[in-house]
Amino acid sequence: MQEYQVETKCVQSGYTPGNGEPRFAPIVQSTTFKYDDGEQVGKLFNLESDGYFYSRLANPTVDVVEKKINDLEGGVGAICCSSGMAAIMLAIMNIVHSGEHIIATNAIYGGSFNLLNVTLRKLGIDTTFVPTDISEEELRKVVQDNTRLIYSETLTNPGLEVIDIEMFARVAHDNHIPLCVDNTFATPVHCRPIEYGADLVVHSTSKYMDGHAVAMGGCVVDSGNFDWTSGKFPEFTEPDESYHGVIYTKQFGRQAYITKARVQVMRDTGMIMSPNTAFLLNLGLDTLALRMERHSSNALKVARYLQNNSKVEKVFFPELEGDKYYNMAQKYMPKGSCGVVSFIVKGGRESAMKFMAELKLAMICVHVADARTCILHPASSTHRQMSDEQLMAAGIEGGQIRLSVGIENVEDIIADLEQGFAAI
Ligand SMILES: *Cc1c(COP(=O)(O)O)cnc(C)c1O
């Protein structure tokens, strides 16, 4: 049978009911599972047979969602976590250790930046930050002997910058290190990073994948393409003493990374997704392709409207002709990008506040990427502690507004923005 298209996978992947079984994957709200004899349990612990035994390691409802996301991204296995940050932490902890080094782009999500810049440094893991548009030559220069990972986002939150995935993958692979990308904003509907050479893909499923702003979650997907046997990752090729001497590459082949992530790191850290969350996420994923199509087309119309508005100084959206990342977006996400548009109103902070106070439909929320249009003024919220000078240094202007365009009728969204502009 031919492989299904992304729209079909969103609704069909992950679960096929047997005769007389529920059509939609039910919530298996149980921490543990019963077996008839101890031998069987022993085999499960030895990883010799498949089956559920404790929901910190695997649960049937979570399993359905993992299979669906894995299918959407085109990997060999996935693991769902309690949040996007947990997924990023798991992805890194599985391969990078104290005394080792990461290269990351600097315009990534603030939480990820802090994890790398503060928390992981305290654990002895050093990160060098580079610009999203770094040249291949410059990127090669920052690779060190102890570098174990290159990390970036396909479409950065909130700057909407697009990395050259193929170039980053080339530099990573020439140095026998993997490339991990956060694909939260583009989603596999608009970009499948593994097809361009990414080895690992992480997600905050709390955004478009859930899509309704109801369930925190994250996911790590393993492409199965990376060769862990170069000598830089001995934990895959030497016996794991914490797991009765298993050698991951030998026993699990292309699934070495994702198996180790589950049986070792997830076992020891417990950052698992709950069955209830998985149920809600699965429901959200059913409509992901439909919603992304609408988010993206609405956002492009809103971006064009803003671009032609005399009260707007600048618009950031990679599908706009003339945007710095237009060509990169056309290459890696030709069908569309996402619903987030960032823009600067003339008149700085004061105008931005007046503008936002008039909006009715676009509500003020510290969230992005769900069905309902929402808006945020970074300078007075997420970056509130900073002075105007510090904001400038961080690339955030007083008049800057981040708009997460929802799936409502775009004429209603634009009419709402009209009210805001009338006040300034
Ligand atoms: C929100 C977000 C995260 C963090 O995810 P949580 O689910 O909030 O923990 C990571 N990366 C990106 C790009 C995000 O937008």
The ligand as an SDF file (V2000), in Angstrom:
LIG
                    3D

 15 15  0  0  0  0  0  0  0  0999 V2000
    6.2830   26.6620   23.8720 C   0  0  0  0  0  0  0  0  0  0  0  0
    7.5010   26.1820   23.2300 C   0  0  0  0  0  0  0  0  0  0  0  0
    8.3840   25.3010   23.8850 C   0  0  0  0  0  0  0  0  0  0  0  0
    8.1450   24.8520   25.3020 C   0  0  0  0  0  0  0  0  0  0  0  0
    7.0640   24.0000   25.3630 O   0  0  0  0  0  0  0  0  0  0  0  0
    6.1130   23.8230   26.6610 P   0  0  0  0  0  0  0  0  0  0  0  0
    5.1310   22.8200   26.2010 O   0  0  0  0  0  0  0  0  0  0  0  0
    5.5640   25.1670   26.9840 O   0  0  0  0  0  0  0  0  0  0  0  0
    7.0200   23.2910   27.7460 O   0  0  0  0  0  0  0  0  0  0  0  0
    9.4970   24.8560   23.2060 C   0  0  0  0  0  0  0  0  0  0  0  0
    9.7480   25.2640   21.9430 N   0  0  0  0  0  0  0  0  0  0  0  0
    8.9370   26.0940   21.2780 C   0  0  0  0  0  0  0  0  0  0  0  0
    9.2670   26.5110   19.9000 C   0  0  0  0  0  0  0  0  0  0  0  0
    7.7980   26.5820   21.8900 C   0  0  0  0  0  0  0  0  0  0  0  0
    6.9960   27.4380   21.2230 O   0  0  0  0  0  0  0  0  0  0  0  0
  1  2  1  0
  2  3  1  0
  2 14  2  0
  3  4  1  0
  3 10  2  0
  4  5  1  0
  5  6  1  0
  6  7  2  0
  6  8  1  0
  6  9  1  0
 10 11  1  0
 11 12  2  0
 12 13  1  0
 12 14  1  0
 14 15  1  0
M  END
$$$$
